């Protein structure tokens, strides 16, 4: 998604992204945390980055081509 003026950086909501939804999070300057407008997820920048790293394990072999299948 394109970067807009919502906060410092746009982060993808990890809770929504687990369900294959690409939703940007908003930044609350008063609470110094990110929140999603679609679900109930809120968290600091560190928590968002940590959870997004967990989601990336899903796509670990996305760019790898499998040519040999030895299941025997």
C-alpha positions in Angstrom: 0.0 0.0 0.0 1.1 3.5 -0.6 2.6 5.6 2.2 0.3 8.4 3.3 0.5 10.9 6.1 -0.9 8.7 8.9 2.2 8.5 11.1 5.9 7.9 11.1 5.8 4.8 9.0 3.0 2.7 7.8 3.0 -0.8 9.2 0.8 -3.6 8.2 -1.5 -4.9 10.9 -0.2 -8.3 12.0 -3.5 -9.6 13.2 -5.2 -8.7 9.9 -2.3 -9.9 7.8 -2.5 -13.4 9.4 -6.0 -13.5 7.7 -4.5 -12.3 4.4 -5.8 -8.7 4.8 -3.4 -5.9 3.9 -4.5 -3.2 6.4 -2.3 -0.2 7.3 -2.1 0.8 11.0 -2.5 4.3 12.3 -0.2 5.9 14.9 -1.5 7.5 18.0 0.9 10.2 19.1 -0.7 10.6 22.6 -0.3 6.9 23.5 2.8 6.4 21.3 1.4 3.2 19.8 -0.1 1.9 16.6 -3.7 0.7 16.2 -5.7 -0.9 13.5 -9.1 0.5 12.4 -10.4 -2.9 11.3 -9.6 -5.0 14.3 -8.8 -4.5 18.0 -5.0 -4.8 17.6 -2.9 -2.1 19.3 0.8 -2.1 20.1 4.1 -0.3 20.2 6.4 -0.2 17.2 8.5 -3.0 18.7 5.5 -5.3 19.2 4.2 -4.6 15.6 7.6 -5.4 14.1 8.0 -8.6 16.2 4.6 -9.9 15.2 5.1 -9.0 11.5 8.3 -11.0 11.6 6.3 -14.0 12.9 3.9 -13.6 9.9 6.8 -13.6 7.5 7.6 -17.3 8.3 4.5 -18.0 6.3 6.1 -16.8 3.2 9.6 -18.1 3.9 9.9 -20.1 0.7 7.8 -17.9 -1.5 10.7 -17.0 -3.9 12.2 -20.5 -3.9 11.5 -22.9 -6.8 10.9 -26.6 -5.9 11.9 -28.9 -8.7 12.6 -32.2 -6.9 10.1 -34.0 -4.7 11.5 -37.0 -2.9 8.9 -38.3 -0.7 9.9 -42.0 -0.9 
